Amino acid sequence: MRKLPSQLLKGSLEGALLQILAGQESYPYEIHQALVTAGFGEIAAGTIYPLLLKLERSGQIQGEKRDSPNGGPPRKYYHLLPAGLAALADFKADWAQLEAAMHQLGGR
């Protein structure tokens, strides 16, 4: 599988994080693994944390520290808030519009 170009990845990563959290609450390592499994390639941890902080500050997600089930350090679990669900719906609509426009160009 090809590595996604960084500019394309940068523009879609927030939507991907919201989509992951729409399915279930998660902590950053699980989010990273979900992105890799979905085909986003290796994403630096330094990329995910600032986006989570940005989404949290904007009121789209909320984080909560909990003890690790394995006895390790506490983990911060994130879940989607109503504003995040609305932002995800907007992202999906924008993505569908972009996909339709690209499809139109492909028909030429």
Buried (B, 14 or more C-beta within 10 A) or exposed (E): EEEBEEEEBEEBBBBBBBBBBEEEBBBBEBBBEBBEEEEBEEBEEEBBEEBBEEBBEEEBBBBEEEEEEEEEEEBBBBBBBEEBBEBBEEBEEEEEEEEEEEEEEEEE
